[in-house]
Amino acid sequence: MTKKFYTLALSLTLLFTLAFASATARSTATEAARVGDAVADFTLPDADGKEHKLSTLRGAKGTALIFISVQCPVSNAYNERMTQLAADYKAKGINVVGINSNVAEMPDAIKTHAKEKNLAFPILKDKGNKIADRMNAQFTPEVFLLDANNKLVYHGRIDNARNGGEISAPDLRNAMDAVIAGQAVTTPETKAFGCSIKRA
């Protein structure tokens, strides 16, 4: 009788554990940032280990969070465009902030890469891909544009062409221009493309 009771108790415990894990997974997926959601403040270090809060890096009118990579050829194809975006929109009130969530890309490599590629905007290291998970970021490059109230107003690609000479849809620029003008983003979501984020 005791053996049967023990077996039943063990089975029930296993079922409860599986159900809890499933519910947690569903909850995590549900909590991933969606267009229209407010994104909570967070703190991440730069390549030198200095901590930065989103609230101190954001622009007066918004912030473009771009998940980037040291090694991804698609992300690297956008280096000049990302730097130009940062320069063009900083004076207009939108700051560009890079986030590196790839587990194998260490701070020293991130720092060297930024210097060599002239990436003139802050780049933060997302150790353990916590912010990538919170935002449900999957690719490099992938953009999350926040307005002045940290509401997510655009999510997706920078534009529609890896080759800068073939751009016909400057999606991120269009979204940033709309935010600056105080207008709704007409295309709030596009499909990001690039290399997958290599998670811990």
C-alpha positions, 0 to 999 in steps of 0.5 A, spaced: 500 500 500 505 504 501 509 503 495 502 504 491 501 511 495 509 513 493 508 511 486 502 515 486 505 521 489 511 521 485 506 521 479 502 527 481 509 531 483 511 529 476 505 532 472 504 538 477 512 540 475 510 539 467 504 543 468 508 548 472 513 548 466 508 549 461 505 554 464 511 558 465 513 557 458 506 560 456 507 566 461 514 568 458 512 568 451 506 572 453 510 577 457 514 578 450 514 585 448 509 587 443 507 593 439 503 598 443 506 595 450 510 599 455 518 597 455 520 597 462 527 600 464 533 596 464 540 596 466 546 593 462 553 594 461 557 597 456 564 593 453 568 597 459 563 594 464 560 601 465 552 600 467 547 604 463 540 604 464 535 605 458 532 611 462 539 615 461 540 613 454 533 614 451 532 620 447 527 626 448 522 623 443 524 616 443 529 610 442 531 605 437 534 599 440 538 595 435 540 587 436 547 587 433 553 582 432 560 582 431 560 576 427 554 576 423 555 578 416 548 581 415 549 585 421 555 588 419 552 589 412 548 595 416 554 598 420 554 604 416 547 605 416 546 604 423 551 609 424 548 614 419 541 613 423 544 614 429 547 621 427 541 623 423 536 622 428 540 624 435 539 631 433 531 630 432 531 627 439 531 619 437 537 615 440 540 609 437 542 604 442 546 597 440 545 591 444 549 584 443 546 578 446 550 573 443 553 568 448 560 567 444 561 575 443 565 577 449 566 585 451 573 586 448 571 583 441 565 588 441 569 594 443 574 592 438 568 591 433 565 598 434 572 601 434 574 598 427 567 599 424 566 606 427 559 604 430 558 611 434 552 609 438 552 606 445 553 598 445 551 594 451 552 587 453 546 583 454 549 577 458 545 571 458 540 574 453 535 577 458 533 583 454 533 579 448 528 574 451 524 580 454 523 583 447 523 576 444 529 578 439 531 573 434 535 576 429 541 581 428 540 586 426 533 587 429 529 593 431 525 595 437 523 603 436 520 606 443 517 612 443 518 618 448 514 614 453 518 607 452 512 604 448 514 600 443 511 603 436 515 599 431 518 592 431 522 589 425 527 590 420 531 596 419 529 596 411 528 591 406 535 590 403 541 587 405 545 591 399 544 598 401 543 600 394 537 596 393 533 599 399 526 601 397 522 601 404 526 604 409 522 602 414 525 604 420 526 611 418 519 612 416 517 609 423 522 614 426 520 620 422 512 618 424 514 618 432 518 625 431 512 628 427 507 625 433 504 621 428 502 613 428 507 609 425 503 606 419 507 600 418 508 598 426 511 591 424 515 588 419 519 581 418 526 582 421 532 578 417 539 576 419 543 571 423 539 568 429 541 570 436 546 565 439 543 564 446 546 562 452 
